[in-house]
Amino acid sequence: MKKLILVAILLTGFVFVNAEAPKVCLDKSVSITVGAGMRSISDDRFDEVYDKSATTISIDVAFRVWNQLEVFAHTDLMSVDGKTTFAQEDTTLKITPLELGFRYLISVSKDCKLKLFPYIGAGGGYYMIKEDTPEHMENIDEKKIGFFVEGGFRFY
């Protein structure tokens, strides 16, 4: 947790140092992104039952609210099938987040020709976790509230 806080502080400092860029290179005020990817979960119990990374399908809607600052809503669906550890019976895990947050796009091009933007962001989420297990076992159906920090690259 201390490492996460340190990274967030350093990235926030980088944003404010770069915040005085005279030119805003983004000409769109709304973006809609549909994507697919792999989610890796670092939990030994997950590996025992599901034995792989999970495929996700996502949608992200963002509105530019100031210069290179966006507010966004994000959701995705992760669904993975596995086998219980002892009886090798079928089980399915689904995780669906509903996330709201802020994202800052960092301009790396002075003349706006390069449309690749590193970004950092943070926000809160409502996470729906459902595991369908065999009839004699108890299904999991939980809802949790959490937070996230993100970073990456966007291409416009």
Backbone hydrogen bonds, N-H to C=O, Kabsch-Sander energy under -0.5 kcal/mol:
donor,donor_aa,acceptor,acceptor_aa,energy
5,I,1,M,-2.2
6,L,2,K,-2.2
7,V,3,K,-2.5
8,A,4,L,-2.3
9,I,5,I,-2.3
10,L,6,L,-2.4
11,L,7,V,-2.6
12,T,8,A,-2.3
13,G,9,I,-2.2
14,F,10,L,-2.0
15,V,11,L,-2.0
16,F,12,T,-2.0
17,V,13,G,-1.9
18,N,14,F,-2.0
19,A,15,V,-0.7
21,A,18,N,-1.1
25,C,23,K,-0.7
27,D,25,C,-0.5
31,S,62,A,-2.4
33,T,60,D,-3.0
35,G,58,S,-2.4
37,G,56,T,-2.2
39,R,54,A,-3.2
41,I,39,R,-0.5
42,S,40,S,-0.5
43,D,41,I,-1.5
47,D,43,D,-2.1
48,E,44,D,-2.1
49,V,45,R,-1.8
50,Y,46,F,-3.2
51,D,46,F,-0.8
51,D,47,D,-0.9
54,A,39,R,-2.5
56,T,37,G,-2.9
57,I,77,L,-1.6
58,S,35,G,-2.9
59,I,75,T,-2.7
60,D,33,T,-2.4
61,V,73,A,-2.6
62,A,31,S,-2.8
63,F,71,V,-2.8
64,R,29,S,-3.0
65,V,69,L,-2.6
66,W,69,L,-1.4
69,L,66,W,-3.7
70,E,68,Q,-0.5
70,E,103,R,-3.3
71,V,63,F,-2.4
72,F,101,G,-2.7
73,A,61,V,-2.5
74,H,99,E,-2.6
75,T,59,I,-2.3
76,D,97,P,-0.7
77,L,57,I,-2.4
78,M,95,I,-1.9
79,S,55,T,-1.1
79,S,77,L,-0.5
80,V,93,L,-2.2
82,G,91,T,-2.9
83,K,49,V,-2.1
84,T,89,E,-2.6
88,Q,84,T,-0.9
91,T,82,G,-2.0
92,T,132,D,-2.2
93,L,80,V,-2.7
94,K,130,K,-3.2
95,I,78,M,-2.1
96,T,128,M,-2.6
98,L,126,Y,-2.3
99,E,74,H,-3.0
100,L,124,G,-2.5
101,G,72,F,-2.1
102,F,122,A,-2.6
103,R,70,E,-2.6
104,Y,120,I,-3.2
105,L,68,Q,-2.8
105,L,103,R,-0.6
106,I,104,Y,-0.5
106,I,118,P,-3.3
107,S,105,L,-0.6
115,K,113,K,-0.6
117,F,115,K,-0.5
117,F,154,R,-3.3
119,Y,152,G,-2.5
120,I,104,Y,-1.7
121,G,150,E,-2.2
122,A,102,F,-2.0
123,G,148,F,-1.8
124,G,100,L,-2.1
125,G,146,G,-2.6
126,Y,98,L,-2.4
127,Y,144,K,-3.5
128,M,96,T,-2.6
128,M,126,Y,-0.5
129,I,127,Y,-0.6
129,I,142,E,-3.0
130,K,94,K,-2.9
131,E,140,I,-2.7
132,D,92,T,-2.7
133,T,131,E,-0.7
137,M,134,P,-2.1
140,I,131,E,-1.8
141,D,139,N,-0.5
142,E,129,I,-2.7
144,K,127,Y,-2.7
146,G,125,G,-2.3
148,F,123,G,-2.1
150,E,121,G,-2.6
152,G,119,Y,-1.9
154,R,117,F,-2.4
156,Y,115,K,-2.5
